[in-house]
Amino acid sequence: GHHIGTAEVESALVSPPKSAEAAVVGVEHEV
């Protein structure tokens, strides 16, 4: 598995010009 931070996901979601903001919530789970 990979560890991806919520900030990285939010940054990717708001990169398109028409995206103003995004919110991502991390949830722990067993792999």
GUROPA-855689 format. One record per residue: residue in one letter; residue number from 0; x, z, y of N, C-alpha, C, O in turn. Coordinates in steps of 0.05 Angstrom, whole numbers. Each point is the difference from the previous one (the first is absolute). Layout:
TORKE | A | NUM | X | Z | Y | X | Z | Y | X | Z | Y | X | Z | Y
...
//
This chain:
TORKE | G | 0 | 16 | 0 | -24 | -16 | 0 | 24 | 17 | 0 | 25 | 24 | 4 | -1
TORKE | H | 1 | -37 | -9 | 23 | 14 | -1 | 26 | -13 | 21 | 18 | -24 | 6 | -1
TORKE | H | 2 | 41 | 5 | 18 | -10 | 19 | 21 | -2 | -16 | 26 | 20 | -9 | 11
TORKE | I | 3 | -45 | 7 | -2 | -5 | -14 | 25 | -13 | 19 | 19 | -21 | 11 | -6
TORKE | G | 4 | 33 | -7 | 30 | -11 | 19 | 19 | -24 | -12 | 15 | -3 | -24 | 2
TORKE | T | 5 | -14 | 42 | 7 | -24 | -9 | 14 | 7 | -15 | 26 | -15 | -19 | 8
TORKE | A | 6 | 36 | 26 | 5 | 8 | -13 | 25 | 7 | -29 | -6 | -6 | -18 | 17
TORKE | E | 7 | 19 | 12 | -39 | 7 | -27 | -8 | -25 | -17 | -4 | -2 | -23 | 9
TORKE | V | 8 | -18 | 34 | -22 | -25 | -14 | -5 | -15 | -5 | 27 | -10 | -22 | 5
TORKE | E | 9 | 8 | 43 | 12 | -13 | -3 | 25 | 13 | -22 | 17 | -13 | -16 | 13
TORKE | S | 10 | 40 | 16 | -13 | 15 | -20 | 15 | -7 | -28 | -9 | -3 | -19 | 16
TORKE | A | 11 | 1 | 15 | -43 | -6 | -26 | -11 | -29 | -9 | 7 | -5 | -23 | 5
TORKE | L | 12 | -13 | 43 | -4 | -28 | -6 | 5 | -5 | -8 | 29 | -18 | -16 | 6
TORKE | V | 13 | 34 | 27 | 13 | -4 | -7 | 28 | 18 | -22 | 10 | 0 | -7 | 24
TORKE | S | 14 | 16 | -5 | -42 | 18 | -21 | 9 | -15 | -26 | 8 | 10 | -14 | 18
TORKE | P | 15 | -33 | 7 | -30 | -14 | -24 | 10 | -10 | 4 | 28 | -8 | 23 | 7
TORKE | P | 16 | 9 | -43 | 10 | -8 | 3 | 28 | -28 | 11 | 5 | -5 | 12 | 21
TORKE | K | 17 | -14 | -17 | -39 | -27 | 8 | 4 | -6 | 29 | -10 | -22 | 9 | 2
TORKE | S | 18 | 42 | 4 | -13 | -3 | 27 | -9 | 9 | 20 | 21 | 23 | 0 | 8
TORKE | A | 19 | -41 | 17 | 2 | 6 | 19 | 21 | 13 | 25 | -11 | 20 | 10 | 10
TORKE | E | 20 | -32 | 1 | -31 | 11 | 24 | -12 | -9 | 3 | -29 | -19 | -14 | -8
TORKE | A | 21 | 32 | 32 | -6 | -7 | 5 | -28 | 6 | 29 | -7 | 17 | 12 | 13
TORKE | A | 22 | -31 | -2 | -33 | 5 | 27 | -10 | 3 | -1 | -30 | -16 | -13 | -14
TORKE | V | 23 | 37 | 26 | 4 | 5 | 1 | -29 | 2 | 29 | -8 | 14 | 16 | 13
TORKE | V | 24 | -26 | -9 | -35 | 1 | 27 | -10 | 12 | 0 | -28 | -10 | -14 | -18
TORKE | G | 25 | 31 | 29 | 14 | 13 | 1 | -26 | -13 | 21 | -18 | -8 | 21 | 9
TORKE | V | 26 | 5 | -28 | -34 | -12 | 18 | -20 | 18 | 2 | -24 | 7 | -21 | -12
TORKE | E | 27 | 2 | 45 | 6 | 18 | 4 | -23 | -16 | -4 | -26 | -23 | 7 | -2
TORKE | H | 28 | 37 | -18 | -18 | -12 | -3 | -26 | 22 | 0 | -21 | 23 | -5 | 6
TORKE | E | 29 | -30 | 11 | -31 | 19 | -1 | -22 | 4 | -28 | -8 | -19 | -16 | -2
TORKE | V | 30 | 44 | 9 | -5 | 6 | -27 | -9 | -3 | -2 | -30 | 5 | -21 | -11
//
